[in-house]
């Protein structure tokens, strides 16, 4: 399988990117408000419309993926399914007024952000079509069914299978009183998954694929809880399937969770010692405090884009990101591709490779001048972990001069 294209579960994202999880939660609230406007007498209630508009703006402002693309894939389908009901109830005008009010309020609240992001879309390609790669070899004929039959089961396990069982149970249950809500739940789960399967963001990592399905994951988790609490151990087909699913999938999940807790809280205490980079990260606040003392807040610094790369799951220059409080002119490639809208992916790769090569120890005085004059790196930070450490070019150049250091650990040049 093509392991490099995995998906992230919501529990991982809760700690790493909580804004996307917040946006996914708002997306579900918006879907509920949308259903009330379409199916209930609240269609003419402008307060509900104003609430929905504000939530739309908040969801999009928190995450273009979880609160933007998700809603674009969910709301039109739910709206299309509601047309027969709205026409039978003769509420087309009420619904149109409410939805127009919601869209207007959303545009007023988030218009500036939409305009800024639209300019980025015009400047560079942000999203592209693909078939999510599942198997090695890149044969889409196998990848399309493999996404549903293999990847989702491996990535989401019990929640995806429980959602399938729940969907089967509500389809076969003729006593369901609110079928429009069940249809909306199914659409809100399936539509973002299709979005993940056929669209991806054009940056180093597939942010769209990871974030757009957050509403799906939250709903599948809720449906799993509902299924287990009402159907487990029941002497019916759905009950037996639910019990088997719980036994087969939950036991490995509990073991995996225990392993995760051990790795996060007890591994270093039991197995020790900490890694060299972990120890360096703990000591780095002092270095970045010294950087802030000599670097005005409007200026940028340059340090190794691969500094402390093993501390995080992906190389993220984490000490600079959380401690420096200064801009960086040579960030990790993922950040360059995501936020430097004026650069093509190839140009971003060129900038990244320039800084990596320099900090590996291959910098010349001309390269240092380019770093300072072209990329506006007014402060240069070099640690003993960098290949540039101790190179003669740092002591004999007309570009940067040593202004602060801690013997054997780090040096700051201006």
Number of C-alpha atoms within 10 A of each C-alpha: 15 12 11 9 14 18 19 17 16 24 13 10 16 13 10 11 13 16 17 27 25 19 30 32 18 23 28 20 16 22 20 16 19 23 20 18 25 26 18 14 13 18 25 19 15 17 13 20 28 19 16 28 27 21 23 26 25 19 30 25 19 19 23 19 26 31 31 20 19 30 26 15 19 21 20 11 16 22 15 9 14 16 14 11 14 20 11 9 12 11 18 15 13 19 24 15 16 25 23 14 20 25 19 17 21 23 17 13 18 19 14 11 14 16 11 10 14 11 12 16 13 10 13 15 14 16 14 10 13 12 18 24 24 24 17 10 11 14 12 15 9 13 22 16 12 18 21 16 11 15 21 18 15 14 14 17 17 23 25 22 20 23 22 15 21 22 17 12 16 14 14 11 10 9 9 12 9 8 13 17 17 15 16 21 21 20 18 27 22 15 21 26 24 18 20 26 19 15 18 22 19 18 19 15 18 17 17 23 26 22 29 30 28 30 28 26 23 20 20 25 19 13 21 22 14 15 20 17 11 11 19 19 15 13 11 11 11 19 19 15 18 25 17 14 20 19 11 12 14 15 12 11 14 11 11 12 12 12 13 13 12 14 13 10 10 13 15 13 11 10 8 9 11 11 12 12 15 14 12 16 16 10 13 16 16 11 21 19 14 17 24 17 10 15 16 13 11 7 15 20 27 26 24 27 23 22 23 20 17 16 19 11 7 13 16 21 20 20 20 24 13 11 15 19 14 20 16 21 24 25 25 27 22 19 15 22 24 18 11 15 19 12 17 15 20 10 14 23 17 14 18 22 16 16 24 23 14 19 24 15 15 15 20 15 15 12 16 22 17 14 23 21 12 11 17 16 23 21 27 21 23 23 22 13 18 19 18 20 20 15 13 10 17 20 11 11 14 12 18 20 15 14 13 17 17 12 8 11 15 17 21 24 20 17
